[in-house]
Amino acid sequence: MYLRTTQRRNKDGSVVRYYALAENVRHPGKGYVEARVVHSFGRADRLDRAALERLVASIRRILEDAGGGAGEGSGGIAIEAAFELGVVHVARALWAKLGIGEAVQARIAEQRLQAPHAAALLTMVAQRLDRPGSKLACHERWLDRVWLPEARDLGLHQLYRALDVLAEHGAAIEQAVFWRAADLFKLDVDLVFYDATTAWFETDEEDVAAHEWRGLTFEPLRRRGHSKEGRDNDPQVVIALAVTREGVPVRSWVFPGATPDVATVQAIKADLREMRLGRVLFVGDAGLYSRANLDALAKGAGRYILAAPIGRGDT
């Protein structure tokens, strides 16, 4: 069990915090761990401090009885809180070493943004490495368990707003991080491997129309198509990734769910050309095989290896 802190932001911008005694239990139907409130202490500014002190005193009395007296073996140290550090510590170190934070901060400074977008993005990355979940789960059930001081006062809306930075500047950030990794690990970029998969949504509705936001046009992404997970009735997106021979990501893409693999080549070839990788050998599977793709890959003396479907003799 632990003392859980949640917060709510009012329309005037003020933040109201709440305290509760909670425990993490595995939901029998859903299969994942979630917080269950055992007792609510109410708003922090209206806290019944006496009730909390009585609870602490009763727990301390039992511990002292079991331990043989007050302060024995503890040096009189009182533990006020405990936080998990391991995964967050590693995530923060990689965030700095790979230059991700630096690339994000450069875009924030360029746009003269004041919101704590960098801290919010680090928070969501660390949460997905530690305990994958939604932004709401990150804010309400994960943040108060880990030691991440820069994210302690983040509001839920700030997690959502931080994603706007990726929507506008994701390609530039990816490129900056890749070249930092290429220099850091002395990567060979003579070979680029490409593949795609699908990710589905728990919804019955497809996206039906493109929408514009801040001068950017976003095509409808959640569409029904051939699912590689056998869920053809669920709207999905196609997620593609290009990696080096060492398996280090070069760049990623998200396409509408109805996009066949064979239709993605021209877009990814153009994006990789913009990254100025030099002469590279493009490697893909049989799902990319078509005459149009062969022509696109060969354009400009491009080099490629594509697996061919069995029975094709024209390669």
C-alpha positions as CSV (number, residue, x, y, z in Angstrom):
1,M,0.0,0.0,0.0
2,Y,1.1,3.6,-0.5
3,L,-0.2,7.2,-0.1
4,R,-1.5,8.2,-3.5
5,T,-1.5,11.8,-4.7
6,T,-3.8,12.9,-7.6
7,Q,-4.5,16.4,-8.8
8,R,-7.1,18.3,-10.8
9,R,-6.7,21.6,-12.6
10,N,-9.5,24.2,-12.2
11,K,-10.7,26.5,-15.0
12,D,-8.8,29.4,-13.3
13,G,-5.5,27.4,-13.6
14,S,-5.2,26.5,-9.9
15,V,-4.4,22.9,-9.0
16,V,-6.2,20.9,-6.3
17,R,-4.5,17.8,-4.9
18,Y,-6.1,14.8,-3.2
19,Y,-4.6,12.1,-1.0
20,A,-5.7,8.5,-0.7
21,L,-4.5,5.2,0.7
22,A,-4.2,2.9,-2.3
23,E,-2.8,-0.5,-3.4
24,N,-1.9,-1.9,-6.7
25,V,-3.9,-5.0,-7.6
26,R,-4.1,-7.1,-10.8
27,H,-7.5,-6.8,-12.5
28,P,-8.9,-10.3,-13.0
29,G,-10.6,-9.5,-16.2
30,K,-8.3,-7.0,-17.8
31,G,-5.0,-8.7,-16.9
32,Y,-3.1,-5.6,-15.8
33,V,-2.3,-3.9,-12.5
34,E,-4.3,-0.9,-11.5
35,A,-4.6,1.3,-8.4
36,R,-7.4,0.6,-6.0
37,V,-8.3,3.2,-3.4
38,V,-8.7,1.8,0.1
39,H,-9.5,5.1,1.8
40,S,-9.7,8.6,0.6
41,F,-8.3,11.4,2.8
42,G,-9.8,14.1,0.6
43,R,-8.4,17.4,-0.6
44,A,-4.9,18.3,0.5
45,D,-5.9,21.8,1.6
46,R,-8.7,20.2,3.8
47,L,-6.7,17.3,5.1
48,D,-7.7,15.8,8.4
49,R,-4.1,15.7,9.7
50,A,-5.1,14.1,13.0
51,A,-6.6,11.1,11.2
52,L,-3.4,10.7,9.2
53,E,-1.3,11.0,12.3
54,R,-3.4,8.3,14.0
55,L,-2.9,5.9,11.1
56,V,0.9,6.5,11.1
57,A,1.0,6.1,14.9
58,S,-0.8,2.8,14.8
59,I,1.5,1.5,12.0
60,R,4.6,2.6,13.9
61,R,3.4,1.0,17.1
62,I,3.1,-2.4,15.4
63,L,6.5,-2.0,13.7
64,E,8.1,-1.0,17.0
65,D,6.5,-4.0,18.8
66,A,7.8,-6.3,16.0
67,G,11.2,-4.8,15.9
68,G,12.0,-4.7,19.6
69,G,11.6,-1.0,20.4
70,A,11.6,2.5,18.9
71,G,14.5,3.4,16.7
72,E,16.4,0.0,17.0
73,G,18.3,-0.7,13.9
74,S,17.0,2.4,12.2
75,G,19.0,5.2,13.8
76,G,15.8,7.1,14.4
77,I,15.3,7.7,10.6
78,A,11.7,8.2,9.6
79,I,10.8,7.2,6.0
80,E,8.4,9.7,4.5
81,A,8.2,8.3,1.0
82,A,9.6,5.7,-1.3
83,F,10.0,6.0,-5.1
84,E,11.1,3.6,-7.9
85,L,14.2,4.8,-9.6
86,G,15.8,2.1,-11.8
87,V,13.9,2.3,-15.1
88,V,13.5,6.1,-14.9
89,H,17.2,6.5,-14.2
90,V,18.2,4.5,-17.3
91,A,15.6,6.3,-19.4
92,R,16.9,9.7,-18.4
93,A,20.5,8.6,-19.1
94,L,19.7,7.3,-22.6
95,W,17.6,10.4,-23.2
96,A,20.7,12.5,-22.7
97,K,23.3,10.2,-24.3
98,L,21.3,9.8,-27.5
99,G,20.7,13.5,-27.7
100,I,16.9,13.1,-27.7
101,G,16.4,15.8,-25.0
102,E,18.8,18.1,-26.9
103,A,16.9,17.7,-30.2
104,V,13.5,18.2,-28.5
105,Q,14.8,21.3,-26.6
106,A,16.2,22.8,-29.8
107,R,12.8,22.7,-31.4
108,I,11.2,24.1,-28.3
109,A,13.7,27.0,-28.2
110,E,13.3,27.6,-31.9
111,Q,9.5,28.0,-31.5
112,R,9.9,30.0,-28.3
113,L,7.6,27.6,-26.4
114,Q,7.2,28.0,-22.7
115,A,5.4,24.8,-21.6
116,P,7.4,21.9,-20.1
117,H,7.2,19.8,-23.3
118,A,10.6,18.2,-22.9
119,A,9.8,16.9,-19.4
120,A,6.4,15.7,-20.5
121,L,7.9,13.7,-23.4
122,L,10.6,12.2,-21.2
123,T,7.9,11.2,-18.8
124,M,5.8,9.4,-21.4
125,V,8.9,7.6,-22.8
126,A,10.0,6.4,-19.4
127,Q,6.5,5.2,-18.5
128,R,6.2,3.2,-21.7
129,L,9.6,1.5,-20.9
130,D,8.5,0.8,-17.3
131,R,4.7,0.2,-17.4
132,P,3.1,0.9,-20.8
133,G,-0.3,2.7,-20.6
134,S,-2.3,5.7,-21.6
135,K,-1.5,9.3,-20.8
136,L,-4.2,9.1,-18.1
137,A,-2.6,6.1,-16.6
138,C,0.8,7.8,-16.7
139,H,-0.5,10.9,-14.9
140,E,-2.8,9.2,-12.3
141,R,-1.2,5.8,-11.6
142,W,2.5,6.0,-12.5
143,L,4.0,9.4,-11.9
144,D,3.5,9.3,-8.1
145,R,5.4,6.0,-7.9
146,V,8.7,7.0,-9.5
147,W,11.4,9.6,-8.9
148,L,11.1,12.1,-11.7
149,P,11.2,15.6,-10.0
150,E,11.0,17.5,-13.3
151,A,7.6,15.9,-14.0
152,R,6.1,16.1,-10.5
153,D,3.8,19.0,-11.2
154,L,2.8,18.1,-14.8
155,G,-0.9,18.3,-15.6
156,L,-2.6,15.7,-17.8
157,H,-3.3,18.3,-20.4
158,Q,0.5,19.0,-20.6
159,L,1.2,15.4,-21.6
160,Y,-1.3,15.7,-24.5
161,R,0.1,19.1,-25.6
162,A,3.6,17.8,-25.7
163,L,2.6,15.4,-28.5
164,D,1.9,18.5,-30.6
165,V,5.7,19.1,-30.7
166,L,6.2,15.6,-32.2
167,A,3.3,16.2,-34.7
168,E,5.0,19.3,-36.0
169,H,8.7,18.5,-35.6
170,G,8.9,14.7,-35.3
171,A,10.8,14.2,-38.6
172,A,13.5,16.8,-37.7
173,I,13.8,15.3,-34.2
174,E,14.2,11.8,-35.6
175,Q,16.8,12.9,-38.0
176,A,18.9,14.8,-35.4
177,V,18.7,11.8,-33.0
178,F,19.8,9.3,-35.7
179,W,22.8,11.3,-36.7
180,R,23.8,11.7,-33.1
181,A,23.5,7.9,-32.7
182,A,25.4,7.3,-35.9
183,D,28.3,9.4,-34.7
184,L,28.2,8.0,-31.1
185,F,28.1,4.4,-32.1
186,K,30.0,4.7,-35.4
187,L,27.1,3.1,-37.3
188,D,27.4,1.8,-40.8
189,V,24.6,3.1,-42.9
190,D,25.4,1.3,-46.1
191,L,22.5,-1.1,-45.5
192,V,19.0,-0.1,-44.5
193,F,16.4,-2.7,-43.6
194,Y,12.7,-1.8,-44.0
195,D,9.6,-3.6,-42.8
196,A,6.0,-2.7,-41.7
197,T,3.4,-4.0,-39.3
198,T,-0.1,-3.1,-38.2
199,A,-1.5,-1.8,-34.9
200,W,-5.3,-1.9,-34.3
201,F,-7.7,0.2,-32.2
202,E,-10.5,-0.8,-29.9
203,T,-13.2,1.1,-31.8
204,D,-15.7,0.4,-34.5
205,E,-15.3,3.7,-36.3
206,E,-12.8,4.6,-39.0
207,D,-11.4,8.0,-39.7
208,V,-13.3,9.3,-42.7
209,A,-11.8,12.6,-43.6
210,A,-8.4,14.5,-43.5
211,H,-8.1,17.4,-41.2
212,E,-5.8,20.4,-41.0
213,W,-4.0,21.7,-37.9
214,R,-1.5,24.5,-37.8
215,G,-1.0,24.4,-41.6
216,L,-0.4,20.6,-41.6
217,T,-2.7,18.2,-43.3
218,F,-3.3,14.8,-41.7
219,E,-4.8,12.0,-43.7
220,P,-7.4,9.8,-42.1
221,L,-5.2,7.1,-40.4
222,R,-7.5,4.7,-38.6
223,R,-8.8,2.6,-41.5
224,R,-9.7,-1.0,-42.0
225,G,-7.2,-3.0,-44.1
226,H,-5.3,-6.3,-44.1
227,S,-4.3,-6.9,-40.5
228,K,-1.1,-8.7,-39.8
229,E,-2.6,-9.6,-36.4
230,G,-5.7,-11.2,-37.9
231,R,-8.1,-8.3,-36.8
232,D,-9.4,-7.3,-40.2
233,N,-12.6,-5.9,-38.7
234,D,-10.8,-3.4,-36.5
235,P,-9.6,0.0,-37.7
236,Q,-5.8,0.1,-37.7
237,V,-2.7,2.0,-38.8
238,V,0.4,0.7,-40.6
239,I,3.7,1.3,-38.7
240,A,6.9,1.1,-40.7
241,L,10.5,1.2,-39.6
242,A,13.9,1.4,-41.3
243,V,16.9,0.3,-39.3
244,T,20.7,-0.1,-39.9
245,R,22.4,-3.4,-40.0
246,E,23.0,-3.1,-36.3
247,G,19.2,-2.7,-35.7
248,V,19.4,0.9,-34.8
249,P,16.3,2.9,-36.0
250,V,16.9,5.3,-38.9
251,R,13.3,6.6,-39.2
252,S,9.7,5.5,-38.6
253,W,6.5,6.1,-40.4
254,V,2.7,5.8,-39.8
255,F,0.5,5.2,-42.8
256,P,-3.3,4.8,-43.0
257,G,-4.5,1.4,-42.1
258,A,-5.7,0.5,-45.6
259,T,-2.2,1.1,-47.1
260,P,-0.7,-2.0,-48.6
261,D,3.1,-2.5,-47.9
262,V,3.8,-2.2,-51.6
263,A,2.4,1.3,-51.7
264,T,4.8,2.7,-49.1
265,V,8.1,2.5,-50.9
266,Q,8.0,5.8,-52.8
267,A,7.3,7.8,-49.7
268,I,10.0,6.1,-47.5
269,K,12.5,6.3,-50.4
270,A,11.9,10.1,-50.7
271,D,12.2,10.6,-46.9
272,L,15.4,8.6,-46.7
273,R,16.9,10.6,-49.6
274,E,16.2,13.8,-47.6
275,M,18.3,12.4,-44.8
276,R,21.3,12.4,-47.1
277,L,22.5,8.9,-46.1
278,G,24.6,8.6,-49.2
279,R,24.7,5.4,-51.2
280,V,22.8,2.7,-49.3
281,L,21.5,-0.7,-50.1
282,F,17.8,-0.9,-49.4
283,V,16.6,-4.3,-48.1
284,G,12.9,-5.3,-48.0
285,D,10.7,-8.4,-48.0
286,A,8.4,-9.8,-50.7
287,G,5.5,-7.6,-49.6
288,L,7.2,-4.7,-51.4
289,Y,7.6,-6.5,-54.6
290,S,6.1,-4.7,-57.6
291,R,7.3,-3.3,-60.9
292,A,6.6,0.2,-59.8
293,N,8.6,-0.3,-56.6
294,L,11.5,-1.8,-58.5
295,D,11.6,1.2,-60.8
296,A,11.4,3.6,-57.8
297,L,14.2,1.8,-55.9
298,A,16.4,1.8,-59.0
299,K,15.9,5.4,-59.7
300,G,19.1,7.5,-59.5
301,A,21.2,4.4,-59.6
302,G,19.7,3.2,-56.4
303,R,20.6,-0.2,-55.1
304,Y,18.2,-2.7,-53.4
305,I,17.5,-6.3,-52.4
306,L,13.9,-7.4,-52.4
307,A,12.7,-10.9,-51.6
308,A,10.7,-12.1,-54.5
309,P,7.5,-14.2,-54.3
310,I,8.0,-17.9,-55.1
311,G,7.4,-18.5,-58.8
312,R,8.5,-15.1,-60.0
313,G,11.3,-15.5,-62.5
314,D,11.7,-11.9,-63.8
315,T,14.1,-10.6,-61.1
